[in-house]
Amino acid sequence: MKTVGLTHYNFPGSMEEFLDYMVDTGFSYTEIQGRDVWGADEDLDKAKRNAGKLRKLLEARGLYASGVSAGNNFTVLGEEAMAAEVSRVRTGCDIAQILGTKILRVDGGWPAADLPQEKWTGLMVEGFRRCTDFAEAAGLTLALDNHGVTTNDIEVQLEILRQVESPCMGANLDTMNYRWYGYDLETIRGIYKRIAPYVRHTHFKDGRGSRAEYVGTALGEGEIDLQWALDCLKAVGYEGPWCVEYEGTTDSREGFRKGLEYLRARI
């Protein structure tokens, strides 16, 4: 049986209900979201304790974590703000180790009213360069997500990977987000081929349209050429996690189940 995971996102229930659903449906692993361990108070020591409790819940069900998201933002001004984001990634690395995964999914950053766009890439590169030493020492991979209006720009995403130039730096491929950003479908086929050598984790997601017109669907029911994405990853020998993500309007439990069946039949 092919092993498939899913992101803990958009599920109508508690963490334990989510994990029980995974077992009942046939998923093997999940990407843990930052909010699953970080509380609203941002207490990092508490986050580590929460991660330990969560690992026990996973192990009790024969499940494991494929990765954990850091929720960082490097498009910030000032040393204090940058140091705080680097510290968050460091804690994310600690949490990943507690959860037993070698992948920390990271964001580049988010637009800010007082930050010119031409400074985004430099700040993101600086932030990641300051994280590579401790990530490498821990044997972890930082998987840069294509997300929002910063790293969904494939040229920006690739430039960050090139400039950071570390064996611990890779990518998380979200198959729908490039389309959400505004790329046409043919361009996205080329993007998958370009990003494939860097991919260390995946979010297989489908849908239609861009920005305000975006509508999520189950895998295989939207306009994304998921088979081409799979082919590009297989061509470079990708052996990492295959995670289902769903943002449709129907019950996410059904969307996840369809995604599981779709990937099992193709990987």
Secondary structure as UniProt FT lines:
FT   STRAND          5..7
FT   HELIX           15..25
FT   STRAND          29..32
FT   HELIX           34..36
FT   TURN            40..41
FT   HELIX           44..60
FT   TURN            61..62
FT   STRAND          64..69
FT   HELIX           79..99
FT   STRAND          103..106
FT   TURN            113..114
FT   HELIX           117..119
FT   HELIX           120..129
FT   TURN            130..131
FT   HELIX           132..137
FT   TURN            138..139
FT   STRAND          141..145
FT   TURN            148..152
FT   HELIX           154..164
FT   TURN            167..168
FT   STRAND          169..174
FT   TURN            175..176
FT   HELIX           177..181
FT   HELIX           185..195
FT   HELIX           196..198
FT   STRAND          199..204
FT   STRAND          206..208
FT   HELIX           211..213
FT   STRAND          215..217
FT   TURN            219..220
FT   HELIX           226..235
FT   TURN            236..237
FT   STRAND          243..244
FT   HELIX           252..264
FT   TURN            265..266
//
